[in-house]
Amino acid sequence: MELYSLLYDIGACPRRPCQNGFYPIHEAAKHASAGSMEILLKFGEHNGCPREEMISFFDAEGNVPLHSAVHGGDIKAVELCLRSGAKISTQQHDLSTPIHLACSQGAIEIVKLMFQLQPEEKETCLKSCDLQRMTPLHCASMFDHYELVEFLVKQGASVNVLDKERRSPLHLAAFRNGWQTMKALIRMGANISLKDNDNRNVLHAAVIHGGDLDKILDEESCVSTSSLSVIESDFIPILEEKDKNGFTALHYAVKQGHIKNAMKLISLGASIITKNNIGENVMHIACSKTVRRYGRLNIVQQILKMEQNNSVINEGDGEGLTPLHIASMFGHVRVVQALMKKGALLHRDHNGNTPAHLAAKNGHRETVKLILNVHSHLLDQTDKDGNTPIHIASMENQPDAVDLLLTLNCNLTYNYKGFSAIDFALQNKYAGVALVMVTHRTRGNEILAMSSGKHPSIMLALVATMPQVVAAVLDRCIIKSDAKSDSENYNVSPRHLLGKVGKQTELPFILLQVP
């Protein structure tokens, strides 16, 4: 009773909140102090503040003391609130009831107590929705409180109710990899065919969020006429369902790099041929940039072992890109190697690009080397604009790829608009590409001597746009005598490139312009 006396001594007012908007009764409830709550309630009653009024105070967050007691997790505090007149259907600002909060926490004993003391409120609470239109069953499912889920359904909760995003409790369980809850819901009649606002079914949800399909789909007992579990059989009809992007669950398993999930889906009958909205099958996705490094090669190898791999290995997507194009584009050397070993054909995409073009475009030197070592005829193949791989590499400012292509002795040709590879470097002021080209050990002089294209004099064009590159060229033109540097016969003289770099009258002009 010391607290009771202290409240009298200091002239406490039970109706007065603190500056943060919280009442004493809320603080006691939140901190699981049922004894302090009882004293506060009695103190209020003796000072003109009835128990029913105190138990109905809303704090700054819209909680009544019962909400706070549930947050605190003290069943005695919850019981005191209930016996003092608190209603379990009271909603916060976000429309959550105490039942919502208890279900989120998995506090099954508190839920049972609330239903036991206020059975007339049970049906209302089970149907009550918060601002996200989630019911208590959604809350319990989302956090994998499977025992509480079973209890709520037995009490009358609708197992197929949908929230604001059209997600069922089964969807939310799948989002959190709540495989025990998923099994419980399916046993109790959950509809696995329901789709959310993104047109995704429960398989999509499970795979996207990293769920373990082995745990979700397997059961200890299998039907006698099949090697599949009962739950596996239920999921077979939705294997090929597509979401708003045209992705099946298998597309997402491959995209996420989850080889176990991908193989599980394929074993159930998921098709590797099915395409999404932009024409990609699972092999296209397995070869793309978005797939995790661990899963990419393994998944590709597994698909290549399948009998039907021929139906996807050379298939083009909406842009005409085959898996080999995509793997080359992103520089996945081992994937490119695996595809070529399996006999991937060298199709062109809708822009006329070969895999070598795309590898060069993105500067993947090792990929370019691998492709050209096996298919050397691609070295000078042209796209629809007449560009060879070295044109593309120069256009995209990829000096390493340019250097390799020159070393492999590519032809220095002109595209349909009259541009050479060095023209692109000059036009875009790509100093790195230009430097690699004009100082190349075996091809530099050849490039400097080019007189066609958009820049009839390469040296003059370099002087005008990239004098630092000219300096490097001139450094290559210096010849040192064989004599020792301290000998009177030692001399340094320019190498005569006049006939190769342009008219003889140009050289003095060039030298004057270079710092």
C-alpha positions as CSV (number, residue, x, y, z in Angstrom):
1,M,0.0,0.0,0.0
2,E,3.0,2.3,-0.1
3,L,2.3,3.2,-3.7
4,Y,-1.4,4.0,-2.7
5,S,-0.2,6.3,0.0
6,L,2.4,7.9,-2.2
7,L,-0.3,8.7,-4.8
8,Y,-2.4,10.5,-2.1
9,D,0.6,12.4,-0.8
10,I,1.7,13.8,-4.1
11,G,-1.9,14.6,-5.3
12,A,-1.7,12.3,-8.3
13,C,-4.4,12.5,-10.9
14,P,-5.3,9.3,-12.8
15,R,-6.8,11.3,-15.7
16,R,-3.6,13.2,-16.4
17,P,-1.2,11.9,-19.1
18,C,2.5,12.6,-19.2
19,Q,3.9,15.0,-21.8
20,N,4.3,12.1,-24.2
21,G,0.6,11.3,-24.0
22,F,0.7,8.1,-21.8
23,Y,-1.4,7.5,-18.7
24,P,-0.1,5.8,-15.5
25,I,-2.4,2.8,-16.1
26,H,-0.9,2.2,-19.6
27,E,2.7,2.3,-18.2
28,A,1.8,-0.2,-15.5
29,A,0.1,-2.5,-18.1
30,K,2.9,-2.2,-20.5
31,H,5.5,-3.2,-17.9
32,A,3.5,-6.2,-16.8
33,S,2.8,-4.8,-13.4
34,A,-0.7,-6.2,-12.5
35,G,-0.2,-5.2,-8.8
36,S,0.4,-1.6,-9.7
37,M,-2.5,-1.6,-12.1
38,E,-4.9,-2.8,-9.3
39,I,-3.6,0.0,-7.0
40,L,-4.1,2.6,-9.7
41,L,-7.6,1.4,-10.4
42,K,-8.6,1.5,-6.8
43,F,-7.0,4.9,-6.4
44,G,-9.0,6.2,-9.3
45,E,-12.2,4.8,-8.0
46,H,-11.7,6.6,-4.6
47,N,-10.9,9.9,-6.4
48,G,-13.9,10.1,-8.8
49,C,-12.4,8.2,-11.7
50,P,-14.3,5.0,-12.2
51,R,-12.5,1.8,-13.1
52,E,-14.4,1.6,-16.4
53,E,-13.2,5.0,-17.4
54,M,-9.6,4.4,-16.6
55,I,-9.6,1.1,-18.5
56,S,-10.9,3.0,-21.6
57,F,-8.2,5.7,-21.7
58,F,-6.5,6.0,-25.1
59,D,-2.9,7.0,-25.1
60,A,-1.0,8.9,-27.8
61,E,-0.7,5.7,-29.9
62,G,-4.3,4.8,-29.7
63,N,-3.8,2.0,-27.1
64,V,-6.2,1.3,-24.3
65,P,-4.6,-0.4,-21.3
66,L,-5.6,-3.8,-22.6
67,H,-3.4,-3.2,-25.7
68,S,-0.5,-2.3,-23.5
69,A,-1.0,-5.3,-21.3
70,V,-0.9,-7.6,-24.3
71,H,2.2,-5.8,-25.5
72,G,3.7,-6.5,-22.1
73,G,2.8,-10.2,-22.3
74,D,1.5,-10.4,-18.7
75,I,-1.5,-12.6,-18.6
76,K,-2.5,-11.4,-15.1
77,A,-2.5,-7.8,-16.3
78,V,-4.6,-8.8,-19.3
79,E,-7.1,-10.6,-17.0
80,L,-7.3,-7.6,-14.8
81,C,-8.1,-5.3,-17.7
82,L,-10.8,-7.8,-18.9
83,R,-12.4,-8.1,-15.5
84,S,-12.4,-4.3,-15.2
85,G,-14.5,-3.9,-18.3
86,A,-12.0,-3.7,-21.2
87,K,-13.3,-5.0,-24.5
88,I,-11.2,-7.3,-26.7
89,S,-12.7,-5.7,-29.8
90,T,-11.4,-2.2,-29.1
91,Q,-9.3,-0.9,-32.0
92,Q,-6.1,1.2,-32.1
93,H,-5.5,4.0,-34.5
94,D,-4.4,1.4,-37.1
95,L,-7.5,-0.6,-36.2
96,S,-5.6,-3.5,-34.5
97,T,-7.5,-5.1,-31.7
98,P,-5.8,-6.7,-28.7
99,I,-6.4,-10.1,-30.4
100,H,-4.3,-8.9,-33.4
101,L,-1.5,-8.0,-31.1
102,A,-1.6,-11.2,-29.2
103,C,-1.7,-13.2,-32.5
104,S,1.4,-11.4,-33.8
105,Q,3.2,-12.4,-30.6
106,G,1.9,-15.9,-30.7
107,A,0.5,-15.5,-27.2
108,I,-2.0,-18.4,-27.5
109,E,-2.8,-18.4,-23.7
110,I,-3.7,-14.8,-23.8
111,V,-5.9,-15.3,-26.8
112,K,-7.7,-18.2,-25.1
113,L,-8.2,-16.1,-22.0
114,M,-9.7,-13.2,-23.9
115,F,-12.1,-15.5,-25.8
116,Q,-13.0,-17.3,-22.6
117,L,-13.9,-14.2,-20.7
118,Q,-15.6,-12.5,-23.6
119,P,-17.1,-15.2,-25.8
120,E,-19.7,-12.7,-27.2
121,E,-16.8,-10.7,-28.7
122,K,-15.0,-13.7,-30.3
123,E,-16.7,-13.7,-33.7
124,T,-16.3,-9.9,-34.1
125,C,-12.6,-10.1,-33.3
126,L,-11.9,-13.0,-35.7
127,K,-13.4,-11.0,-38.5
128,S,-11.9,-7.7,-37.5
129,C,-9.4,-6.1,-39.9
130,D,-6.7,-3.6,-39.3
131,L,-5.7,-0.9,-41.8
132,Q,-4.0,-3.4,-44.0
133,R,-7.2,-5.5,-43.8
134,M,-5.4,-8.2,-42.0
135,T,-7.3,-10.4,-39.6
136,P,-5.8,-12.0,-36.4
137,L,-5.3,-15.1,-38.5
138,H,-3.1,-13.1,-41.0
139,C,-1.0,-11.9,-38.0
140,A,-0.5,-15.4,-36.5
141,S,0.3,-16.9,-40.0
142,M,2.8,-14.1,-40.8
143,F,4.9,-15.0,-37.9
144,D,4.6,-18.8,-38.2
145,H,2.6,-19.3,-34.9
146,Y,1.1,-22.6,-36.3
147,E,-0.5,-23.8,-33.0
148,L,-2.3,-20.5,-32.7
149,V,-3.3,-20.7,-36.4
150,E,-4.9,-24.0,-35.8
151,F,-6.7,-22.7,-32.7
152,L,-8.1,-19.6,-34.5
153,V,-9.4,-21.7,-37.4
154,K,-11.1,-24.1,-35.0
155,Q,-12.7,-21.1,-33.3
156,G,-14.2,-20.0,-36.6
157,A,-11.5,-17.8,-38.4
158,S,-11.9,-17.8,-42.2
159,V,-8.9,-19.5,-43.6
160,N,-9.1,-17.9,-47.1
161,V,-9.7,-14.3,-46.0
162,L,-7.7,-11.7,-48.1
163,D,-5.9,-8.6,-46.9
164,K,-5.5,-5.2,-48.7
165,E,-3.1,-6.7,-51.2
166,R,-5.3,-9.8,-51.7
167,R,-2.9,-12.0,-49.7
168,S,-4.4,-14.9,-47.8
169,P,-2.9,-16.2,-44.5
170,L,-1.3,-18.9,-46.6
171,H,0.5,-16.2,-48.7
172,L,1.8,-14.5,-45.6
173,A,3.1,-17.8,-44.1
174,A,4.9,-18.4,-47.4
175,F,6.5,-15.0,-47.3
176,R,8.1,-15.8,-44.0
177,N,9.0,-19.4,-44.8
178,G,6.5,-20.5,-42.2
179,W,6.3,-24.1,-43.5
180,Q,4.6,-25.5,-40.4
181,T,1.9,-22.8,-40.7
182,M,1.5,-23.5,-44.4
183,K,1.0,-27.2,-43.8
184,A,-1.5,-26.5,-41.0
185,L,-3.5,-24.1,-43.2
186,I,-3.5,-26.5,-46.2
187,R,-4.8,-29.3,-44.0
188,M,-7.6,-27.0,-42.8
189,G,-8.8,-26.1,-46.3
190,A,-6.6,-23.2,-47.4
191,N,-7.1,-22.5,-51.1
192,I,-3.6,-22.7,-52.7
193,S,-4.9,-21.2,-56.0
194,L,-5.6,-17.7,-54.6
195,K,-3.5,-14.9,-56.1
196,D,-2.5,-11.6,-54.7
197,N,-2.5,-8.2,-56.4
198,D,0.6,-9.2,-58.4
199,N,-1.1,-12.3,-59.6
200,R,1.2,-14.5,-57.5
201,N,0.2,-17.7,-55.9
202,V,1.6,-19.3,-52.8
203,L,4.4,-21.0,-54.7
204,H,5.5,-17.7,-56.1
205,A,5.5,-16.2,-52.6
206,A,7.5,-19.1,-51.1
207,V,10.2,-19.1,-53.7
208,I,10.6,-15.3,-54.0
209,H,11.2,-15.1,-50.2
210,G,13.6,-18.0,-50.0
211,G,11.3,-20.7,-48.7
212,D,12.5,-24.3,-48.5
213,L,10.1,-26.2,-50.8
214,D,11.3,-29.5,-49.4
215,K,10.0,-28.6,-46.0
216,I,6.8,-27.0,-47.4
217,L,5.8,-29.7,-49.8
218,D,7.0,-33.0,-48.3
219,E,5.0,-35.1,-45.8
220,E,5.9,-38.2,-43.9
221,S,3.2,-40.2,-45.5
222,C,2.6,-40.4,-49.2
223,V,-0.5,-41.6,-51.0
224,S,-0.3,-45.3,-51.9
225,T,-0.7,-44.7,-55.7
226,S,2.0,-42.2,-56.1
227,S,5.5,-41.3,-55.0
228,L,4.3,-37.7,-54.4
229,S,3.1,-36.5,-51.0
230,V,-0.5,-35.3,-50.6
231,I,0.7,-31.7,-50.4
232,E,2.9,-32.0,-53.5
233,S,0.0,-33.3,-55.5
234,D,-2.1,-30.3,-54.4
235,F,0.5,-27.9,-55.8
236,I,1.0,-29.5,-59.2
237,P,-2.0,-27.6,-60.8
238,I,-0.4,-24.2,-60.0
239,L,3.2,-25.0,-61.2
240,E,2.7,-23.2,-64.5
241,E,0.7,-20.2,-63.2
242,K,2.3,-16.9,-64.1
243,D,2.3,-13.6,-62.2
244,K,2.0,-10.2,-63.6
245,N,5.5,-10.4,-65.1
246,G,4.8,-13.8,-66.7
247,F,7.1,-15.5,-64.2
248,T,6.3,-19.0,-62.9
249,A,7.6,-20.2,-59.6
250,L,10.5,-21.9,-61.5
251,H,11.5,-18.6,-63.1
252,Y,11.9,-17.1,-59.6
253,A,13.7,-20.1,-58.2
254,V,16.3,-19.8,-61.0
255,K,16.5,-16.0,-60.7
256,Q,17.2,-16.3,-57.0
257,G,19.8,-19.0,-57.6
258,H,18.0,-21.5,-55.4
259,I,19.1,-24.7,-57.1
260,K,17.2,-27.0,-54.6
261,N,13.9,-25.2,-55.1
262,A,14.5,-25.2,-58.9
263,M,15.2,-28.9,-59.0
264,K,12.2,-29.6,-56.7
265,L,9.9,-27.7,-59.0
266,I,11.2,-29.5,-62.1
267,S,10.8,-32.8,-60.4
268,L,7.1,-32.0,-59.8
269,G,6.7,-31.2,-63.5
270,A,7.5,-27.5,-63.9
271,S,8.3,-26.7,-67.5
272,I,11.7,-25.2,-68.5
273,I,10.2,-24.1,-71.8
274,T,7.6,-21.6,-70.4
275,K,8.4,-18.0,-71.2
276,N,7.7,-14.8,-69.2
277,N,6.3,-11.6,-70.7
278,I,9.5,-10.6,-72.4
279,G,10.1,-14.1,-73.9
280,E,12.6,-15.5,-71.3
281,N,12.6,-19.1,-70.3
282,V,14.5,-20.4,-67.3
283,M,17.7,-20.8,-69.2
284,H,17.7,-17.2,-70.3
285,I,17.3,-16.2,-66.6
286,A,20.0,-18.6,-65.4
287,C,22.5,-16.9,-67.7
288,S,21.6,-13.3,-66.8
289,K,23.2,-10.9,-64.4
290,T,20.5,-11.1,-61.8
291,V,21.2,-14.6,-60.7
292,R,23.5,-15.2,-57.7
293,R,26.9,-16.6,-58.6
294,Y,26.5,-19.8,-56.6
295,G,23.3,-20.9,-58.3
296,R,23.9,-19.8,-61.9
297,L,26.4,-22.4,-63.1
298,N,24.9,-25.2,-61.1
299,I,21.4,-24.6,-62.4
300,V,22.6,-24.3,-66.0
301,Q,24.5,-27.5,-65.7
302,Q,21.4,-29.3,-64.2
303,I,19.2,-28.0,-67.1
304,L,21.8,-29.1,-69.6
305,K,21.6,-32.6,-68.3
306,M,17.9,-32.8,-69.0
307,E,16.6,-34.5,-72.1
308,Q,14.6,-31.5,-73.1
309,N,17.5,-29.1,-72.9
310,N,17.6,-28.7,-76.7
311,S,14.3,-26.9,-76.5
312,V,15.8,-24.1,-74.4
313,I,19.5,-23.9,-75.2
314,N,19.1,-22.1,-78.5
315,E,15.7,-20.4,-77.9
316,G,15.6,-16.6,-78.3
317,D,13.9,-14.2,-76.0
318,G,11.9,-11.2,-77.1
319,E,15.1,-9.5,-78.4
320,G,16.3,-12.6,-80.1
321,L,18.9,-13.3,-77.4
322,T,19.8,-16.9,-76.8
323,P,21.2,-18.1,-73.4
324,L,24.7,-18.0,-75.1
325,H,24.1,-14.3,-76.0
326,I,23.1,-13.5,-72.4
327,A,25.9,-15.4,-70.7
328,S,28.4,-13.7,-73.1
329,M,26.8,-10.3,-72.4
330,F,27.4,-10.6,-68.7
331,G,30.8,-12.3,-68.9
332,H,29.9,-15.6,-67.3
333,V,32.8,-17.5,-68.7
334,R,32.0,-20.9,-67.3
335,V,28.4,-20.7,-68.3
336,V,29.5,-19.8,-71.9
337,Q,31.9,-22.7,-71.8
338,A,29.2,-25.1,-70.7
339,L,26.7,-23.9,-73.4
340,M,29.3,-24.1,-76.2
341,K,30.3,-27.6,-75.0
342,K,26.7,-28.7,-75.3
343,G,26.5,-27.4,-78.8
344,A,24.8,-24.0,-78.4
345,L,24.3,-22.5,-81.9
346,L,25.7,-19.1,-82.9
347,H,22.5,-17.3,-83.7
348,R,22.3,-13.6,-84.1
349,D,19.9,-11.5,-82.1
350,H,17.4,-9.1,-83.7
351,N,20.2,-6.4,-84.0
352,G,22.5,-8.8,-85.7
353,N,24.8,-9.3,-82.7
354,T,26.8,-12.5,-82.2
355,P,27.9,-13.5,-78.7
356,A,31.3,-12.1,-79.5
357,H,29.7,-8.6,-80.2
358,L,28.0,-8.7,-76.8
359,A,31.0,-9.9,-74.9
360,A,33.1,-7.2,-76.5
361,K,30.5,-4.5,-75.9
362,N,30.7,-5.1,-72.1
363,G,34.5,-5.5,-72.0
364,H,34.6,-9.2,-71.0
365,R,38.0,-10.0,-72.3
366,E,38.1,-13.6,-71.1
367,T,34.7,-14.3,-72.6
368,V,35.7,-12.8,-75.9
369,K,38.8,-14.9,-75.9
370,L,36.9,-18.1,-75.1
371,I,34.3,-17.5,-77.8
372,L,36.9,-16.7,-80.5
373,N,39.2,-19.5,-79.6
374,V,36.3,-21.9,-80.5
375,H,34.6,-19.9,-83.2
376,S,37.3,-17.7,-84.8
377,H,35.1,-16.8,-87.7
378,L,33.1,-14.5,-85.4
379,L,36.1,-12.1,-85.2
380,D,35.0,-10.0,-88.1
381,Q,31.3,-10.8,-88.3
382,T,29.2,-7.7,-88.6
383,D,25.9,-6.6,-87.0
384,K,23.0,-5.0,-88.9
385,D,24.9,-1.7,-89.0
386,G,28.1,-3.3,-90.3
387,N,29.9,-3.1,-87.0
388,T,32.4,-5.8,-86.1
389,P,33.3,-6.7,-82.5
390,I,36.1,-4.1,-82.4
391,H,33.7,-1.4,-83.6
392,I,31.4,-2.2,-80.7
393,A,34.2,-2.4,-78.1
394,S,35.5,1.0,-79.3
395,M,32.0,2.5,-79.3
396,E,31.5,1.3,-75.7
397,N,34.9,2.4,-74.4
398,Q,36.3,-1.0,-73.7
399,P,40.1,-0.7,-74.2
400,D,40.9,-4.3,-72.9
401,A,38.5,-5.8,-75.4
402,V,39.9,-3.6,-78.2
403,D,43.5,-4.7,-77.3
404,L,42.6,-8.4,-77.4
405,L,40.8,-8.1,-80.8
406,L,43.7,-6.3,-82.3
407,T,46.1,-9.0,-80.9
408,L,43.9,-11.6,-82.5
409,N,44.4,-9.8,-85.8
410,C,40.9,-8.6,-86.5
411,N,40.3,-6.6,-89.7
412,L,40.2,-2.8,-89.5
413,T,37.0,-2.3,-91.5
414,Y,34.4,0.4,-91.9
415,N,30.8,0.1,-91.0
416,Y,27.9,1.0,-93.3
417,K,28.2,4.7,-92.2
418,G,31.9,4.8,-93.0
419,F,33.1,4.6,-89.4
420,S,36.2,2.6,-88.4
421,A,36.9,1.6,-84.8
422,I,39.4,4.4,-84.3
423,D,36.8,6.8,-85.6
424,F,34.5,6.0,-82.7
425,A,37.3,6.5,-80.2
426,L,38.1,9.9,-81.7
427,Q,34.4,11.0,-82.0
428,N,33.7,10.1,-78.4
429,K,37.1,11.2,-77.1
430,Y,37.8,7.8,-75.5
431,A,41.5,8.3,-74.8
432,G,42.0,4.9,-73.3
433,V,40.7,3.1,-76.5
434,A,42.6,5.5,-78.8
435,L,45.8,4.9,-76.8
436,V,45.5,1.2,-77.0
437,M,44.9,1.3,-80.7
438,V,47.6,3.7,-81.9
439,T,50.3,2.3,-79.6
440,H,49.5,-1.4,-80.1
441,R,52.7,-3.3,-80.5
442,T,51.8,-4.9,-83.9
443,R,48.8,-2.9,-85.2
444,G,49.6,0.7,-84.1
445,N,51.3,1.9,-87.3
446,E,48.5,0.3,-89.4
447,I,45.9,2.3,-87.5
448,L,47.8,5.5,-87.8
449,A,48.1,5.0,-91.6
450,M,44.4,4.6,-92.1
451,S,43.2,7.3,-94.4
452,S,39.5,6.5,-95.0
453,G,36.6,6.7,-92.6
454,K,35.5,9.9,-90.9
455,H,39.1,11.0,-90.1
456,P,41.4,10.8,-93.1
457,S,44.4,11.8,-91.0
458,I,44.3,9.9,-87.7
459,M,47.3,11.8,-86.4
460,L,45.7,15.2,-87.0
461,A,42.5,14.1,-85.5
462,L,44.4,12.9,-82.4
463,V,46.2,16.3,-82.1
464,A,42.8,18.1,-82.3
465,T,41.1,15.9,-79.7
466,M,43.5,14.0,-77.5
467,P,47.0,15.5,-77.5
468,Q,48.0,13.3,-74.6
469,V,47.7,10.3,-76.9
470,V,49.8,12.0,-79.5
471,A,52.6,12.4,-76.9
472,A,52.5,8.6,-76.4
473,V,52.7,8.0,-80.1
474,L,55.7,10.3,-80.5
475,D,57.4,8.6,-77.6
476,R,57.2,5.4,-79.6
477,C,58.9,7.2,-82.5
478,I,62.1,7.8,-80.6
479,I,65.1,5.6,-81.5
480,K,68.1,5.4,-79.2
481,S,71.5,4.4,-80.5
482,D,73.2,1.3,-79.4
483,A,76.1,3.2,-77.8
484,K,76.2,3.7,-74.1
485,S,74.4,6.8,-72.8
486,D,77.8,8.4,-71.7
487,S,79.4,7.8,-75.1
488,E,80.0,10.7,-77.5
489,N,78.3,8.6,-80.2
490,Y,75.1,8.2,-78.1
491,N,72.2,9.9,-79.8
492,V,68.4,9.9,-79.8
493,S,66.5,10.5,-83.1
494,P,62.9,10.3,-84.3
495,R,61.8,7.2,-86.2
496,H,60.6,8.1,-89.7
497,L,56.9,7.6,-89.7
498,L,56.1,10.4,-92.1
499,G,54.9,8.2,-94.9
500,K,52.7,6.2,-92.5
501,V,51.0,8.9,-90.5
502,G,50.2,11.4,-93.3
503,K,51.8,14.0,-95.5
504,Q,55.4,15.0,-94.7
505,T,54.3,18.6,-94.3
506,E,52.1,17.6,-91.4
507,L,54.9,16.6,-89.0
508,P,56.2,20.1,-88.0
509,F,52.6,21.1,-87.3
510,I,52.1,18.0,-85.2
511,L,55.2,18.6,-83.2
512,L,54.2,22.2,-82.5
513,Q,50.8,21.2,-81.2
514,V,52.0,18.6,-78.7
515,P,53.0,19.9,-75.3
